[in-house]
Amino acid sequence: MRSGKEPLAMRSNLKKSASSYTSAGPENRFRVCSFGGLTVYRDGVPVCIDWESRKARLLFCCLLVTFDQWVHRRKVIEALWPESSTDSGEKNFKTTLSRMRKSIAGFGCTASVLTQGEAIRLNYLSIALDASEFRNNATQGIKRLVRGDTKSARKLLESAQDLYRGEFLPEEPYNRLIAEARTELSGIHASVIKALEKSYLIDGNADALEMFSFLATPSLGESA
């Protein structure tokens, strides 16, 4: 049976996680949380988006996959309308993009989508995304751990762990583009856990190691 006293590392992480996934930088008032389900925040307050159509929401979710990278519109069309012809796909894309922009503008987020020729992406200067921050923190944390900078590596890895609150957009299980991103992010999360365990082992942090053992127990919290 687990004692009532939680490890210090766990209490610290829980406090940080309460604000880490809802805060945004001064230049982006809007924050999108994709882990565990899509939630959008404006100035730290969750907002309900009245999507113009089901496809408009799905298009937004697909653009979260690439987020700060340009993606050719044809790739997006293939992800949303895999069976459509070129002409019908283009028509559907233009209509859905217009509806998506209108949906997002409905809660005050203007200039959220940028286009450049045949390429498209979200405006990451106006929207913050938990998955993007998770990927960056995880990548940099693992790199620093490899270089032996355990302290700064652990800080980045713990930040990544705080952000990962569940699978990436689990409510969209059948879209190929989103499913591939979900699998990749899950793999990165597994690497984060291993890297954190290694950093705690190096420092001899028994409380943190206990926390990971606690979190890894499938029957946690269930009565016999």
N, C-alpha and C positions, 0 to 999 in steps of 0.2 A: 504493500500500500504506500502511496506517495504521501510525503509529509505536507503539512499545510504551508510550509515556508517555501516559496518559489525561488529558484536560483536568481541571483542578482542580474545576470545577463538577460534572462527572460523578462523580468520586470522592466528593465531598461528598454528592451525592444518593443514591448507592448505599449509603453508610453510614446515612443517615437512613431509607431505605426498609426496612432490615432490622428496624427497631423500630416505625416509624410505623403499620404496619397491624396490629400485634398488641397494642399497648398500649391500655388503656382507663382512663377516669377512675376516681377512688376510689369513686364511687357506682355504677359499672357494671362488674362483674367479667367480664361476658360481652361479647365482641366478635364481630361478624359481618362477614366479608369476602365481598363479592359479586362483585368484579371478578376475572375469570378463573376463576370457579367458586365455589360456596358452601363456605365453611369457617367453623367456629365455634371460638372460643378461650375458654377459661376461665382467668383469671389468666395470660394470655399463652401458654397451652399448648393446642394443637389437641385438640379432643374429637370423638369419633365418635358421632353421634346415631343411635339405633336408632328410625327413624321407624315409627310404628304402621301407616302406609299411604303409598302413593305420593301420594295426594291431600293427606295431612297435610303432607308436605314442600312440595308445590306451593302450598298455602294459606299456609304460612310465607313462601315466596318472594314471593307476591303482596302480602303485608302489608309486605314490605321495600320495595315500590315506593312506598307512601305513608308508611311508617315513622312519622314523628312527627305525622302529620295523621290526623284522623278520616275514615274512609271508610264509606259506607253498605253494610251487609251485602249488599244487592241487587246492588251493583256487583261485589262479590267473587263472589257466586253466579253472576252472568252470565259472569265470567271463567273460573270453574272448571267450570260445568255449563251451557254456553250453550244447549243443546237441552232442558233440563229444564223441567217445569212449575213453577209457583210452589210448590206443596205439596212436590213431590219435591226441589226445589232447597233449600227450607228444611230439610227432613229431612236431606239430604246435608250441608248446611252445619253443622248442629248436631253431627252424628256426627263429621265431619272436624275441627271445632274442638276437640272433646273429645279426639280422638286426637292432634292437634297439641300441645295443652297437656300431655298425658301424655308425649309424646315429648320435649318441651323440659324438662319437670320431671325427666325421667330423669337429666339431668346437672346438676341442682341449680338450674336457673333457674326460680324460682317467680314468680308474678304477672307473667308476661311479656306477657300479653295483657289489654287493658282494653276494656270495653264500656260504652257509654252509650246507652241506648235501642236504636235500630237501627244505631248506629255502632260501629265497632271500630277498634282500632289497637294496635300493639306498645307496650310500656312503654319508652320511650326513656331512662328514668332507670335501668333495669336492663340495657339492651342498647345497645351502641354499634355504629354501622354505618359502614363505609368510604364507601359511596355518599353518605350524608348529609353527612359531613364534606367529601367531595370537592366536592359541589355548593356548600356554604357557602363553602369556601375559594376556589373558582373564581369565584363571584359577587362576593364581596368583593374579591378580587384584581383582577378586571377593572374594578370600579367605582373602586378606588383608582388604578389606572393611568390611567384617563380623567381623574381629578382631578389627575394629575401627581405623585402620591406613589409614585414608582417603587420605592423601597427596600422599603416595607412591602408593596406590590403584588407584587413579585417573591417575597417570602417566602411569601405566601399561595399564589401560583401554583405555586411549586416544591413546596409541600406537597400541592397538588392533583395535580400531576404524579406525585409519589411514590405517591399512593394508587391511581392508575389503573393497575392491573397487568394489564388485559385487559378484554374486553367484560363487561358486566353479565349475570351468570347465563347464560353461553353454553350450559349444559346444558339450558336450557328454551327452545328455539328457536321453539316453536309457540304458546305462550300469548300472546294478544293484549296483555294488560295489561303483561306483562314485556317483550315485544318493543318496545312503544311506549317504555317507560322506557329500554331498551337503546339505541334510536335517539337519544333525547333526550340521554342521558349521553355518547354518542359524539360528538354535536355539540358539547356543552359542552367535551369534551376537545380537540376541534379548535380551539375558541376559546382554550383555555388555552395550547396550543402557539403560536398566533399572538401572543397577548399576551406570552408569555415571550420570543419572538423579538424583539418590539418593545422590550421592556424591556432586553434585552441589547444591542440595536442602539443604543438611546439612551445606554447606558453605555459603548459601545465594547468590550464583552466578547467578544473574538474566540474565546476558549476555549469559552464557552458556545454561541456560534453554530456552532462546529465540531461540538460535541456534537449539536446538533439536526440538522445535515446528516448526521452519522454515523448517527443513529437513523432517519432518514428513508430510508436506502438499503435497498431491498428485498432485495438480494443480500448483505446484511451477513453476514460470517462464513462464506459459502459459497465453496468452492474452485472454481476454474474447471475 
